[in-house]
Every structure is written in C-alpha cells, then in structure tokens.
Amino acid sequence: MLMPKTKLRVVFRNNRYISCVFHSLVVKMSALEKKFEGGPSRYLKEYIATCNRDLAVVNAMGKQDLWPIVEDLDKSGFIPREDTFMFHATPLGLLRHNGQKVNPGIDWLTGRADGIAVLIRLK
C-alpha cells in the first residue's frame, strides 16, 4: 500500500527549559517564523541551535562567535531585546545554587541555575 506524500514537521519534546552555557544567543521562535528567510528549520540547521516551542538558543565560548548570527538576524529585521537577547550564562549559573531562580536580564525570559548552566524558558 502506498502512503500519501505528506510534509514532515518537527515535533518538540515537552521540556520547556533550554540550557544556556557560556555566551548564549536567544531568539524567539515566533520571530524566526515571521522574519527569518527559511524559517526556524533553516535557522536551526544553519546555526546548530537548541530549541523548544518558544525559543532557539545558540551557545558559544566567546560572544565574538555569535556576531555573524546577530548580523544575519539584523539583516532580517530582528529587533534586539524584543526578538533576540544575548547574555553570559555561566557566571549567572555559578553564582547560584542549583534550582535557584536566575534573572537573565530581559523581561520575557525566566531561568534557574543548573551547575555552570542556566536553564531558561519564555515567561
């Protein structure tokens, strides 16, 4: 029996938190859907991002490694602090006990410490 051709789509796990270590670039998935040519699938593939339904995160050892991505997002019309946010996660995680609430520094994110990482999610 032949199966009908269908479009495949990504199915996300129920885990709402994403791990951020070192320097992290956080992008709202809704902005990727509206503004990024090729949408979230191209972004995730091109920049090896980790994601959930709400956010995509790219982690790097140095923030200079994130600048090419930021420039690409700027060209696509992304608005810093509205669509994207970059922060240094490791010091935030190290200064807190595991599970302790962390404020990443932007009103639409919340997080908690997890060793040297910060686990974030959309508020």
C-alpha positions in Angstrom: 0.0 0.0 0.0 1.4 3.4 -1.0 1.4 6.1 1.7 0.3 9.6 0.7 3.1 12.2 0.5 3.0 14.5 3.5 5.0 17.3 4.8 7.1 16.4 7.8 7.2 18.7 10.7 9.4 19.0 13.8 7.8 17.7 17.0 9.2 19.2 20.2 9.6 17.4 23.5 7.6 18.7 26.4 10.8 20.1 28.0 10.2 23.9 28.2 13.7 24.7 29.5 16.8 25.2 27.4 20.3 25.0 28.7 22.5 28.1 28.3 26.2 27.9 28.9 29.0 30.4 28.2 27.7 33.1 25.8 24.1 32.5 24.7 22.1 34.0 21.9 18.3 33.5 22.5 15.8 34.0 19.7 12.0 33.8 19.9 10.7 31.1 17.6 7.7 33.3 16.7 10.2 35.9 15.3 12.0 33.2 13.3 8.7 32.1 11.8 7.8 35.7 10.7 11.2 37.3 9.8 13.9 34.7 9.0 14.0 33.5 5.4 13.6 29.7 5.5 12.0 30.0 9.0 13.1 28.1 12.1 14.1 25.0 10.2 16.8 26.8 8.3 18.0 28.7 11.4 18.2 25.5 13.4 20.1 23.7 10.7 22.5 26.6 9.8 23.4 27.6 13.3 23.0 24.3 15.2 20.6 25.8 17.7 18.8 24.1 20.5 15.1 24.8 20.7 11.7 24.3 22.2 8.4 25.6 21.0 9.2 29.1 22.1 12.9 29.7 21.9 16.0 28.9 19.9 19.4 29.1 21.6 23.0 29.1 20.2 25.8 28.8 22.8 29.4 29.8 22.1 32.6 30.0 24.1 33.0 33.7 23.1 30.5 36.3 22.1 32.5 37.1 19.0 31.4 33.7 17.7 27.8 34.8 17.9 28.3 38.1 15.9 27.9 36.6 12.5 24.5 35.2 13.6 23.5 38.5 15.1 24.4 40.3 11.8 22.3 37.8 9.9 19.3 38.4 12.2 19.8 42.2 12.0 19.6 42.0 8.2 16.4 40.1 8.5 14.8 42.8 10.6 15.1 41.3 14.1 14.9 43.8 16.9 17.4 43.3 19.7 15.9 42.8 23.2 12.4 42.3 21.5 13.1 39.3 19.2 16.6 38.3 20.4 18.8 38.5 23.5 22.4 37.7 24.2 23.8 37.1 27.7 26.7 35.4 29.5 25.1 32.5 31.2 28.0 30.8 33.1 28.5 33.5 35.8 24.8 33.5 36.5 24.7 29.8 37.0 27.9 29.6 39.1 26.7 32.3 41.5 23.6 30.4 42.4 22.6 27.1 44.0 21.1 24.5 41.6 17.4 25.2 41.1 17.7 28.8 42.4 15.9 31.4 40.2 18.0 33.4 37.8 17.1 36.6 36.1 18.8 36.6 32.7 18.2 40.3 32.3 15.3 40.5 29.9 11.6 40.7 30.8 10.4 37.9 28.6 12.8 35.2 29.9 13.0 33.4 33.2 15.6 30.9 34.4 17.1 28.7 37.1 20.6 27.7 37.9 21.9 24.3 36.9 25.6 24.0 37.7 27.5 26.2 35.3 24.4 26.4 33.1 21.3 28.5 33.3 18.1 26.8 32.2 15.8 29.3 30.5 12.2 29.4 29.2 9.8 32.1 27.9 7.8 33.7 30.7 
